[in-house]
């Protein structure tokens, strides 16, 4: 969903009500395309009496501004946005220098433009004059940007720098006067004209625009090659509106057409004078919201499991489809759609995007690691296949030995120069005269003893190679299990901190180059020193795994969950005792779950709940039914030669669990 001008007008109205006079306290950058501003908004004069009676004062609000190519937006968000990067970039430092401590004076929007201006300032204690700054949010798809200017509209900084080599018309770099986006224009009879004002559009103007569009299509067909097959003109009425009206987005244009014809995809060739009259009236009616400010925000969702009862309850949450500050009649009649209403367009926008950009940025961090681990896993799987093929040659080695022994037993019968010979196999132990005849390949250059020596040499060579295979197979099996566990750790990581822990583990395993930030921080603090200030001897300490999840069962049992290899090591071998119950999804990498028994008998109900958690925090999370093994912790031991959290176990029992049931426990 793209944010259009009328949506921004509704957002700006709410901001003027909620943020005028608010103090800017904190500025962070959640993702590379966005910034978030914490504002303390004092209680307004209209609400002052009510607020004093209820004992409440002002309120902290987070303002989310995004210049994402696909999810650019601006709205108030309910919670503090999580951050991807720990260190603030230069643009955020610039905003903190000038804006923190200032107060928002007003919110401006150029008419029918997807641009918002936040004007904030402070009073200079020396001259008693107001010092103002302008933060400009341009929501324009892939060219969206956030620009910071002084009172004279001189650019101080921007989220994205645009040089003259990219855009000669608008250069966005520090020290250059800010130039607003180019005006919205249309082409009529080869002449460039301003687009039509939606609040004043007439049927005659729309009819002329339709004729000009039809003439343009006819001219293009005439110029085209006659041999070339062209599709008939399929222009829609809503496309005509987006090309000729100011700030008219596809969503707004389709809504106007639907209210006119009850078909948002009405073809342009079907239009007549009556349609233009009604269309112009509906356009003016919707555009009048820009002046009247009588907003009616709606969020359209697709019900996940549709039923007639679900459609009648607007409180049911589904997959968000679109939001608008007016009634969306084009979706009201669709049976699978649920209409949700709210007095605040900011609330609906916050719910619509629901950390989508943050999740997208987190996915960009996971991507390189996922690629490295998948390549490593495929390499281990190929190696395992080759090792199994090499193991199959053990029969061939036994065959070489048999050939050599037969040649030595029949050496007086074998003449030099033959390429093969058939000999009686006396080593099978059958009845005399019933022995099987074996054809032995020979090298004509050697006699029987020489050929036997060559065959014994091949036999011993294969035997030496086969002796090395079991350790290689074991090592490759351990490495494959480690890689699969790291893949599961990465999939279960839900925050930047958890992803950083997995990355540190991947780097420690040698699958990625470079030192992790955890190791760099540990190096800056300095390790334990020995005599003379020298570094103490011993093995290097691996990266930490963070704090495991701890839950309280309704029966009073404490449940520990490790979400990565290091946490698995911690909960299983450092926090659990021998009589505690250990659980793990069977046959797939995932979390170690511990039920702290404290000497009590653990009821089956608690084991079932813990099993659902083990299934949820595993590679089989997407399955409906997952087999989970459980045993006492004393029956769990480290896998030989493996990394942290890699274990083998026995005396286990198996229970089937549903991962979906774990969500209710985690939200409790």
C-alpha positions as CSV (number, residue, x, y, z in Angstrom):
1,X,0.0,0.0,0.0
2,X,1.3,3.4,-1.0
3,X,0.6,6.5,1.1
4,X,-1.1,9.2,-0.9
5,X,-1.7,12.9,-0.4
6,X,-5.2,12.6,1.2
7,X,-3.8,10.0,3.6
8,X,-1.0,12.4,4.6
9,X,-3.6,15.2,5.1
10,X,-5.4,13.1,7.7
11,X,-2.1,12.2,9.4
12,X,-1.1,15.8,9.5
13,X,-4.4,16.8,11.1
14,X,-3.8,14.3,13.9
15,X,-0.3,15.5,14.4
16,X,-1.4,19.1,14.7
17,X,-3.8,18.0,17.5
18,X,-1.4,15.7,19.3
19,X,2.1,17.0,18.7
20,X,1.8,20.8,18.5
21,X,4.0,22.1,21.4
22,X,5.6,18.7,21.9
23,X,9.2,18.5,23.0
24,X,11.6,16.4,21.0
25,X,13.5,14.2,23.5
26,X,15.1,11.4,21.6
27,X,15.9,10.5,18.0
28,X,16.9,7.0,16.9
29,X,17.3,5.1,13.6
30,X,15.4,1.8,13.6
31,X,16.4,0.8,10.1
32,X,18.6,2.3,7.4
33,X,15.5,3.8,5.7
34,X,13.8,5.3,8.8
35,X,14.1,7.5,11.8
36,X,12.0,7.6,15.0
37,X,11.4,10.6,17.2
38,X,10.3,10.5,20.8
39,X,8.2,13.5,21.6
40,X,6.8,14.6,25.0
41,X,3.4,16.1,24.2
42,X,2.0,18.2,27.1
43,X,-1.8,18.0,27.7
44,X,-3.7,20.4,25.6
45,X,-5.8,23.3,27.0
46,X,-9.0,21.5,26.0
47,X,-8.0,18.4,28.0
48,X,-6.3,20.2,30.9
49,X,-9.3,20.1,33.2
50,X,-10.0,16.5,32.5
51,X,-6.4,15.5,32.8
52,X,-6.0,17.2,36.2
53,X,-9.1,15.4,37.5
54,X,-7.8,12.0,36.3
55,X,-4.3,12.8,37.7
56,X,-2.5,12.4,34.3
57,X,-0.3,14.9,32.5
58,X,1.4,14.8,29.1
59,X,2.3,11.8,27.1
60,X,5.3,10.4,25.3
61,X,4.7,9.6,21.6
62,X,7.0,8.0,19.0
63,X,6.9,9.5,15.5
64,X,8.0,7.0,12.8
65,X,9.3,8.5,9.6
66,X,10.3,6.1,6.8
67,X,11.8,6.6,3.3
68,X,11.7,2.9,2.4
69,X,11.4,2.3,-1.4
70,X,8.3,0.2,-0.9
71,X,7.0,1.1,2.6
72,X,7.6,4.8,2.9
73,X,5.3,6.4,5.4
74,X,4.9,8.7,8.4
75,X,2.7,8.0,11.4
76,X,2.7,7.8,15.2
77,X,3.5,4.4,16.6
78,X,2.4,2.9,19.9
79,X,5.7,1.4,21.0
80,X,9.3,2.3,20.7
81,X,10.6,0.9,17.4
82,X,13.4,-1.7,17.8
83,X,16.8,-0.8,16.3
84,X,18.9,-2.8,13.9
85,X,22.2,-0.9,14.3
86,X,23.6,-0.1,17.8
87,X,25.7,2.9,16.6
88,X,23.7,6.0,15.3
89,X,24.7,7.1,11.8
90,X,25.8,10.7,11.1
91,X,22.4,11.9,10.0
92,X,20.9,10.9,13.3
93,X,23.7,12.6,15.2
94,X,23.0,15.7,13.2
95,X,19.3,15.6,14.1
96,X,20.1,15.0,17.8
97,X,22.4,18.0,17.8
98,X,19.8,20.5,16.5
99,X,16.4,19.0,17.2
100,X,16.6,17.4,20.7
101,X,15.1,19.9,23.1
102,X,13.2,21.8,20.5
103,X,9.4,22.0,20.4
104,X,7.2,21.2,17.4
105,X,5.5,24.4,16.4
106,X,3.4,23.3,13.4
107,X,2.9,20.7,10.8
108,X,2.6,21.7,7.1
109,X,1.7,19.9,3.9
110,X,2.0,21.3,0.4
111,X,-1.5,21.0,-1.1
112,X,-2.1,17.6,-2.7
113,X,1.5,16.6,-2.3
114,X,3.0,13.6,-0.6
115,X,5.3,15.8,1.6
116,X,5.1,16.7,5.2
117,X,7.0,19.5,7.0
118,X,7.7,19.4,10.7
119,X,8.7,22.9,11.9
120,X,10.4,22.8,15.3
121,X,12.3,25.5,17.1
122,X,13.6,26.9,20.4
123,X,14.1,30.4,21.8
124,X,17.6,31.7,21.7
125,X,18.4,32.8,25.3
126,X,20.8,35.5,24.1
127,X,18.7,37.2,21.5
128,X,15.3,36.1,22.6
129,X,14.5,35.1,19.0
130,X,13.1,31.9,17.8
131,X,15.5,29.5,16.0
132,X,13.6,27.2,13.7
133,X,14.4,24.0,11.8
134,X,12.4,22.2,9.1
135,X,12.3,18.4,8.9
136,X,10.8,17.4,5.5
137,X,9.4,13.9,4.8
138,X,9.0,13.1,1.1
139,X,6.9,10.0,0.6
140,X,7.5,9.2,-3.1
141,X,8.2,5.6,-3.6
142,X,11.8,4.7,-4.4
143,X,12.9,8.4,-4.4
144,X,11.5,8.9,-0.9
145,X,13.7,10.9,1.4
146,X,14.0,12.8,4.7
147,X,15.6,16.2,4.5
148,X,16.7,18.5,7.3
149,X,16.8,22.2,6.7
150,X,17.3,25.4,8.6
151,X,14.9,28.3,8.7
152,X,16.3,29.7,5.4
153,X,15.6,26.3,3.7
154,X,19.3,25.5,3.4
155,X,19.9,21.8,3.6
156,X,21.8,20.7,6.6
157,X,21.6,17.0,6.0
158,X,19.4,14.2,4.5
159,X,18.8,10.5,4.9
160,X,19.7,9.9,1.3
161,X,22.1,12.2,-0.6
162,X,21.2,13.0,-4.2
163,X,24.0,14.5,-6.3
164,X,23.9,16.2,-9.7
165,X,24.9,13.0,-11.4
166,X,21.6,11.4,-10.2
167,X,19.2,14.3,-10.5
168,X,20.2,17.7,-12.0
169,X,16.9,19.3,-11.1
170,X,17.0,18.5,-7.4
171,X,20.4,18.2,-5.7
172,X,20.0,17.1,-2.1
173,X,23.3,17.6,-0.3
174,X,24.3,19.8,2.7
175,X,24.9,23.5,1.9
176,X,22.4,23.6,-1.0
177,X,19.0,25.4,-0.9
178,X,16.2,23.0,-0.7
179,X,14.1,22.7,-3.8
180,X,10.6,21.2,-3.5
181,X,9.6,18.3,-5.8
182,X,8.5,19.4,-9.3
183,X,4.8,20.4,-9.7
184,X,2.3,17.8,-10.8
185,X,1.6,18.3,-14.5
186,X,-0.3,16.7,-17.4
187,X,0.1,16.9,-21.2
188,X,-2.9,18.2,-23.2
189,X,-2.5,18.5,-27.0
190,X,1.3,18.4,-26.6
191,X,1.2,21.3,-24.1
192,X,2.2,20.8,-20.5
193,X,-0.4,22.1,-18.1
194,X,-1.0,21.9,-14.3
195,X,-3.1,19.0,-13.1
196,X,-6.8,19.7,-12.2
197,X,-7.8,20.6,-8.7
198,X,-9.9,17.6,-7.3
199,X,-12.2,19.9,-5.3
200,X,-13.2,21.9,-8.3
201,X,-13.1,19.4,-11.2
202,X,-16.0,19.5,-13.6
203,X,-17.6,17.0,-16.0
204,X,-16.4,19.1,-19.0
205,X,-12.8,18.9,-17.8
206,X,-13.0,15.1,-17.5
207,X,-14.6,14.7,-20.8
208,X,-11.9,16.8,-22.6
209,X,-9.2,14.8,-20.8
210,X,-10.9,11.6,-22.0
211,X,-11.0,12.8,-25.6
212,X,-7.3,13.9,-25.4
213,X,-6.4,10.4,-24.0
214,X,-8.4,8.7,-26.9
215,X,-6.6,10.9,-29.5
216,X,-3.3,10.1,-28.0
217,X,-4.0,6.4,-28.2
218,X,-5.2,6.7,-31.9
219,X,-2.0,8.6,-32.8
220,X,0.2,5.9,-31.2
221,X,-1.6,3.2,-33.2
222,X,-1.2,5.2,-36.4
223,X,2.5,5.5,-35.9
224,X,3.0,1.9,-35.0
225,X,4.0,-0.7,-37.6
226,X,0.9,-2.2,-39.2
227,X,2.4,-5.7,-39.1
228,X,2.8,-5.4,-35.4
229,X,-0.1,-6.9,-33.4
230,X,-1.4,-4.5,-30.8
231,X,-4.0,-5.1,-28.1
232,X,-7.1,-3.0,-28.2
233,X,-7.3,0.0,-26.0
234,X,-8.0,-1.2,-22.4
235,X,-7.6,2.1,-20.6
236,X,-9.6,2.4,-17.4
237,X,-11.5,5.5,-16.0
238,X,-9.5,5.4,-12.8
239,X,-6.2,5.7,-14.9
240,X,-7.6,8.9,-16.5
241,X,-8.2,10.3,-13.0
242,X,-4.6,9.5,-11.8
243,X,-3.1,11.1,-14.9
244,X,-5.1,14.4,-14.7
245,X,-5.9,15.2,-11.1
246,X,-3.7,16.5,-8.3
247,X,-2.7,13.9,-5.7
248,X,-5.1,11.3,-7.1
249,X,-3.8,7.9,-6.2
250,X,-5.0,4.6,-7.7
251,X,-6.9,3.8,-4.5
252,X,-8.7,7.1,-4.4
253,X,-9.4,7.0,-8.2
254,X,-10.8,3.4,-7.9
255,X,-13.0,4.5,-5.0
256,X,-14.5,7.4,-7.0
257,X,-15.2,5.2,-10.0
258,X,-16.8,2.5,-7.8
259,X,-19.1,5.0,-6.2
260,X,-20.1,6.1,-9.7
261,X,-20.5,2.8,-11.6
262,X,-20.2,0.1,-8.8
263,X,-17.3,-1.2,-10.9
264,X,-13.8,0.2,-10.1
265,X,-12.4,-1.2,-13.3
266,X,-14.9,0.5,-15.7
267,X,-13.3,0.9,-19.1
268,X,-12.8,4.4,-20.5
269,X,-14.6,3.6,-23.8
270,X,-17.8,3.0,-21.8
271,X,-18.0,6.5,-20.4
272,X,-20.7,9.0,-21.4
273,X,-21.8,12.5,-20.4
274,X,-23.9,11.2,-17.5
275,X,-21.0,9.2,-16.2
276,X,-18.7,12.3,-16.3
277,X,-21.3,14.4,-14.3
278,X,-21.6,11.8,-11.6
279,X,-17.9,11.0,-11.6
280,X,-17.0,14.7,-11.1
281,X,-19.5,15.0,-8.3
282,X,-18.1,12.0,-6.4
283,X,-14.6,13.3,-6.9
284,X,-15.4,16.6,-5.5
285,X,-17.3,14.9,-2.6
286,X,-14.3,12.8,-1.6
287,X,-11.8,15.6,-2.2
288,X,-13.8,17.9,0.1
289,X,-12.4,15.9,3.0
290,X,-9.2,17.8,2.4
291,X,-11.1,21.0,3.5
292,X,-13.7,19.7,5.9
293,X,-11.3,17.3,7.8
294,X,-14.2,15.0,8.5
295,X,-12.1,11.8,8.3
296,X,-13.5,8.3,8.6
297,X,-10.4,6.0,8.8
298,X,-10.9,2.4,7.8
299,X,-8.6,-0.7,7.6
300,X,-9.6,-3.5,5.2
301,X,-8.4,-7.0,6.2
302,X,-8.8,-10.4,4.6
303,X,-10.1,-12.9,7.2
304,X,-7.7,-15.7,7.7
305,X,-10.5,-18.2,8.3
306,X,-13.5,-16.7,6.8
307,X,-17.0,-17.3,8.2
308,X,-20.2,-15.2,8.3
309,X,-19.7,-14.6,12.0
310,X,-16.2,-13.4,11.4
311,X,-17.3,-11.0,8.7
312,X,-19.8,-9.5,11.1
313,X,-17.2,-8.8,13.8
314,X,-14.9,-5.9,12.9
315,X,-12.7,-6.7,15.9
316,X,-11.4,-9.9,14.3
317,X,-7.9,-9.4,12.9
318,X,-6.8,-10.8,9.6
319,X,-4.3,-10.0,6.9
320,X,-4.3,-6.2,6.3
321,X,-5.0,-5.2,2.7
322,X,-5.4,-1.4,2.5
323,X,-6.2,1.6,4.7
324,X,-7.7,4.9,3.9
325,X,-9.0,8.0,5.8
326,X,-12.5,7.6,4.2
327,X,-15.1,4.9,3.7
328,X,-13.9,2.3,1.3
329,X,-17.2,1.2,-0.4
330,X,-15.3,-0.8,-3.1
331,X,-14.3,-3.4,-0.4
332,X,-17.5,-3.4,1.6
333,X,-19.4,-5.9,-0.5
334,X,-16.6,-8.5,-0.7
335,X,-17.4,-11.5,1.5
336,X,-13.9,-12.3,2.5
337,X,-13.0,-8.8,3.6
338,X,-13.4,-7.5,7.2
339,X,-13.7,-3.7,7.7
340,X,-12.1,-2.2,10.8
341,X,-12.7,1.3,11.8
342,X,-10.8,3.6,14.2
343,X,-11.0,7.3,15.1
344,X,-7.2,7.5,14.4
345,X,-5.6,7.0,11.0
346,X,-2.2,6.8,12.8
347,X,-3.4,3.7,14.7
348,X,-4.5,2.0,11.5
349,X,-1.2,2.7,9.7
350,X,0.7,1.4,12.7
351,X,-1.3,-1.8,12.6
352,X,-1.1,-2.1,8.9
353,X,2.7,-2.0,8.6
354,X,3.2,-3.7,12.0
355,X,7.0,-3.7,12.0
356,X,7.1,-4.8,8.4
357,X,10.0,-2.6,7.5
358,X,11.9,-3.7,10.6
359,X,11.3,-7.3,9.7
360,X,12.5,-6.6,6.2
361,X,15.7,-5.0,7.5
362,X,16.3,-7.9,9.9
363,X,15.9,-10.3,7.0
364,X,18.6,-8.3,5.1
365,X,20.9,-9.0,8.0
366,X,20.0,-12.7,8.0
367,X,20.4,-13.1,4.2
368,X,24.2,-13.3,4.0
369,X,24.5,-15.7,6.9
370,X,21.7,-17.9,5.5
371,X,23.5,-18.1,2.2
372,X,26.8,-19.0,3.8
373,X,25.2,-21.7,6.0
374,X,23.2,-23.2,3.2
375,X,26.4,-23.4,1.0
376,X,28.2,-25.1,3.9
377,X,25.3,-27.5,4.4
378,X,25.2,-28.4,0.8
379,X,29.0,-29.0,0.9
380,X,28.7,-31.3,3.9
381,X,25.9,-33.2,2.2
382,X,27.9,-33.7,-1.0
383,X,30.9,-34.8,1.1
384,X,28.7,-37.3,3.0
385,X,27.5,-38.8,-0.3
386,X,31.1,-39.1,-1.6
387,X,32.3,-40.7,1.6
388,X,29.5,-43.3,1.4
389,X,30.6,-44.0,-2.2
390,X,34.2,-44.5,-1.0
391,X,33.0,-46.8,1.7
392,X,31.3,-49.0,-0.9
393,X,34.7,-49.8,-2.4
394,X,35.4,-52.1,0.6
395,X,34.0,-55.0,-1.5
396,X,36.4,-54.1,-4.3
397,X,39.3,-54.3,-1.8
398,X,38.3,-57.8,-0.8
399,X,38.1,-58.8,-4.5
400,X,41.7,-57.6,-5.1
401,X,42.9,-59.7,-2.2
402,X,41.0,-62.8,-3.5
403,X,42.6,-62.3,-6.9
404,X,46.1,-62.1,-5.4
405,X,45.7,-65.2,-3.3
406,X,44.3,-67.2,-6.2
407,X,47.2,-66.2,-8.5
408,X,49.7,-67.3,-5.8
409,X,47.9,-70.6,-5.3
410,X,47.8,-71.2,-9.1
411,X,51.1,-69.5,-10.1
412,X,52.4,-72.5,-11.9
413,X,49.3,-72.7,-14.1
414,X,49.4,-69.0,-15.2
415,X,51.5,-68.2,-18.2
416,X,52.9,-64.7,-18.8
417,X,51.3,-62.6,-21.6
418,X,47.7,-63.4,-20.9
419,X,45.2,-60.6,-20.2
420,X,43.0,-62.8,-18.0
421,X,42.7,-66.2,-16.5
422,X,40.0,-68.4,-15.0
423,X,40.9,-70.1,-11.8
424,X,39.2,-72.4,-9.3
425,X,38.3,-70.6,-6.1
426,X,39.4,-72.9,-3.3
427,X,38.8,-70.3,-0.5
428,X,35.0,-70.6,-0.5
429,X,35.1,-73.9,1.4
430,X,32.7,-75.8,-0.8
431,X,32.8,-79.5,-1.7
432,X,35.8,-80.7,-3.7
433,X,35.0,-80.4,-7.4
434,X,32.2,-77.9,-6.9
435,X,34.4,-74.7,-6.5
436,X,33.3,-71.6,-8.4
437,X,35.5,-70.4,-11.3
438,X,36.8,-66.8,-10.9
439,X,38.1,-64.8,-13.9
440,X,41.2,-62.8,-12.8
441,X,42.3,-59.8,-14.9
442,X,46.0,-59.8,-15.6
443,X,48.7,-57.4,-16.9
444,X,50.4,-59.2,-19.8
445,X,53.8,-57.6,-18.9
446,X,54.0,-59.5,-15.6
447,X,53.9,-63.2,-14.5
448,X,51.6,-64.6,-11.9
449,X,53.7,-63.4,-8.9
450,X,54.0,-59.9,-10.4
451,X,50.3,-59.6,-11.0
452,X,49.6,-60.9,-7.5
453,X,51.9,-58.2,-6.0
454,X,50.1,-55.5,-8.0
455,X,46.7,-56.7,-6.8
456,X,47.9,-56.9,-3.2
457,X,49.3,-53.3,-3.5
458,X,45.8,-52.1,-4.6
459,X,44.3,-54.0,-1.8
460,X,46.5,-52.5,0.9
461,X,46.0,-49.0,-0.6
462,X,42.3,-49.3,-0.4
463,X,42.5,-50.7,3.1
464,X,44.5,-47.7,4.2
465,X,42.0,-45.4,2.6
466,X,39.1,-47.2,4.2
467,X,40.8,-47.0,7.6
468,X,40.6,-43.1,7.3
469,X,36.9,-43.0,6.3
470,X,35.2,-43.6,9.6
471,X,36.8,-40.6,11.3
472,X,36.1,-38.4,8.2
473,X,32.4,-39.6,8.2
474,X,32.1,-38.9,11.9
475,X,33.7,-35.4,11.5
476,X,31.5,-34.6,8.6
477,X,28.4,-35.8,10.4
478,X,29.2,-33.5,13.4
479,X,29.9,-30.6,11.1
480,X,26.6,-31.1,9.3
481,X,24.7,-31.2,12.6
482,X,26.4,-28.0,13.7
483,X,25.5,-26.2,10.5
484,X,21.9,-27.4,10.7
485,X,21.8,-26.2,14.3
486,X,23.2,-22.8,13.3
487,X,20.5,-22.5,10.6
488,X,17.9,-23.2,13.2
489,X,19.4,-20.6,15.5
490,X,19.3,-18.1,12.7
491,X,15.7,-18.8,11.9
492,X,14.7,-18.5,15.6
493,X,16.5,-15.2,16.1
494,X,13.9,-12.5,16.4
495,X,15.9,-9.4,17.4
496,X,19.1,-7.8,16.1
497,X,20.9,-8.8,19.3
498,X,19.9,-12.5,18.8
499,X,21.0,-12.3,15.2
500,X,24.4,-10.8,16.3
501,X,24.9,-13.7,18.7
502,X,24.3,-16.2,15.9
503,X,26.7,-14.3,13.6
504,X,29.3,-14.4,16.3
505,X,28.9,-18.2,16.6
506,X,29.1,-18.6,12.8
507,X,32.3,-16.5,12.7
508,X,33.7,-18.6,15.6
509,X,33.0,-21.7,13.6
510,X,35.1,-20.3,10.8
511,X,32.2,-20.1,8.2
512,X,32.4,-16.2,8.0
513,X,35.4,-13.9,8.0
514,X,36.0,-11.1,10.5
515,X,35.6,-10.7,14.2
516,X,32.2,-10.3,15.7
517,X,31.3,-7.2,17.6
518,X,31.1,-9.2,20.7
519,X,34.7,-10.3,20.3
520,X,35.8,-6.7,19.4
521,X,34.1,-5.4,22.6
522,X,35.8,-8.1,24.6
523,X,39.2,-7.1,23.1
524,X,38.6,-3.4,23.9
525,X,37.9,-4.3,27.5
526,X,41.0,-6.5,27.6
527,X,41.4,-10.1,28.8
528,X,42.8,-11.5,31.9
529,X,46.5,-10.6,32.3
530,X,49.2,-12.7,33.7
531,X,52.6,-11.8,35.2
532,X,54.3,-8.8,33.5
533,X,51.0,-7.8,31.9
534,X,51.0,-10.7,29.4
535,X,47.9,-12.3,28.2
536,X,46.9,-15.3,30.2
537,X,47.2,-18.7,28.6
538,X,44.2,-20.9,27.8
539,X,41.6,-21.5,25.1
540,X,39.9,-18.5,23.7
541,X,36.4,-17.8,25.2
542,X,33.6,-18.2,22.7
543,X,30.9,-15.6,22.2
544,X,28.1,-15.5,24.8
545,X,24.6,-16.8,23.9
546,X,22.5,-14.3,25.7
547,X,19.9,-15.0,28.4
548,X,17.6,-18.1,27.9
549,X,13.9,-17.7,28.1
550,X,12.4,-18.5,31.5
551,X,8.6,-19.3,31.9
552,X,6.5,-20.2,34.9
553,X,4.1,-23.1,34.3
554,X,0.6,-22.9,35.9
555,X,1.6,-25.9,38.0
556,X,4.5,-24.0,39.5
557,X,7.3,-25.5,37.4
558,X,10.0,-23.3,35.9
559,X,10.7,-23.9,32.2
560,X,13.9,-22.9,30.6
561,X,14.3,-22.5,26.8
562,X,17.6,-22.1,24.9
563,X,17.1,-20.3,21.6
564,X,20.6,-20.9,20.2
565,X,23.6,-23.2,20.7
566,X,25.2,-21.4,23.6
567,X,21.9,-21.0,25.4
568,X,21.2,-24.8,24.9
569,X,24.6,-25.5,26.5
570,X,23.7,-23.2,29.4
571,X,20.3,-24.6,30.2
572,X,21.3,-28.2,29.8
573,X,24.7,-28.4,31.5
574,X,24.8,-25.4,33.8
575,X,21.3,-24.7,35.0
576,X,19.7,-28.1,34.9
577,X,20.2,-30.9,37.4
578,X,20.2,-34.6,36.8
579,X,16.5,-35.1,37.7
580,X,15.2,-32.3,35.6
581,X,13.3,-33.1,32.5
582,X,15.0,-32.4,29.2
583,X,13.0,-32.0,25.9
584,X,14.0,-31.6,22.3
585,X,12.2,-31.9,18.9
586,X,13.0,-35.3,17.5
587,X,15.3,-35.5,14.5
588,X,15.5,-31.7,13.8
589,X,17.7,-29.0,15.2
590,X,16.1,-26.7,17.8
591,X,15.9,-25.5,21.4
592,X,16.7,-27.4,24.5
593,X,13.8,-27.1,26.9
594,X,14.3,-27.9,30.6
595,X,11.6,-28.5,33.2
596,X,13.0,-27.7,36.7
597,X,11.5,-30.5,38.8
598,X,13.1,-29.4,42.1
599,X,12.7,-33.0,43.3
600,X,8.9,-33.2,42.5
601,X,7.1,-35.4,40.0
602,X,6.4,-33.5,36.8
603,X,2.8,-34.0,35.7
604,X,2.1,-35.0,32.1
605,X,0.2,-31.7,31.5
606,X,3.4,-29.7,32.2
607,X,5.4,-32.1,29.9
608,X,2.9,-31.5,27.1
609,X,3.2,-27.7,27.5
610,X,7.0,-27.9,27.5
611,X,6.9,-30.2,24.4
612,X,4.8,-27.6,22.5
613,X,7.5,-25.0,23.3
614,X,10.3,-27.4,22.1
615,X,8.3,-27.9,18.9
616,X,7.8,-24.2,18.4
617,X,11.4,-23.3,18.9
618,X,12.7,-25.9,16.4
619,X,13.1,-26.3,12.6
620,X,9.7,-28.0,12.6
621,X,7.8,-24.9,13.8
622,X,5.7,-24.8,10.6
623,X,4.4,-28.4,11.1
624,X,1.1,-29.1,12.8
625,X,2.2,-32.2,14.7
626,X,5.8,-32.6,15.9
627,X,7.4,-35.6,17.8
628,X,9.3,-34.4,20.8
629,X,11.7,-36.6,22.9
630,X,12.0,-36.1,26.6
631,X,14.3,-37.7,29.2
632,X,16.0,-36.9,32.4
633,X,19.0,-34.5,32.1
634,X,21.4,-37.1,33.5
635,X,20.9,-39.1,30.3
636,X,22.0,-36.2,28.1
637,X,25.7,-35.9,27.2
638,X,27.9,-34.0,24.8
639,X,28.4,-35.2,21.2
640,X,32.0,-36.2,20.7
641,X,34.0,-33.5,18.8
642,X,30.9,-31.3,18.4
643,X,30.4,-27.7,19.4
644,X,28.3,-26.2,22.3
645,X,24.7,-27.4,22.6
646,X,25.3,-30.6,20.4
647,X,24.3,-33.6,22.4
648,X,23.3,-37.2,22.3
649,X,20.8,-38.8,24.7
650,X,19.1,-42.1,25.7
651,X,16.3,-43.5,27.9
652,X,14.0,-41.1,26.0
653,X,10.3,-41.2,25.5
654,X,8.4,-39.5,22.7
655,X,5.4,-37.3,22.8
656,X,3.5,-35.5,20.0
657,X,3.1,-31.7,20.4
658,X,1.4,-28.9,18.5
659,X,3.7,-25.8,18.0
660,X,0.7,-23.4,17.8
661,X,-0.2,-24.2,21.4
662,X,3.1,-22.5,22.5
663,X,2.0,-19.1,21.3
664,X,-0.6,-18.8,24.0
665,X,2.0,-19.7,26.7
666,X,4.5,-17.1,25.4
667,X,1.8,-14.3,25.2
668,X,0.6,-15.1,28.7
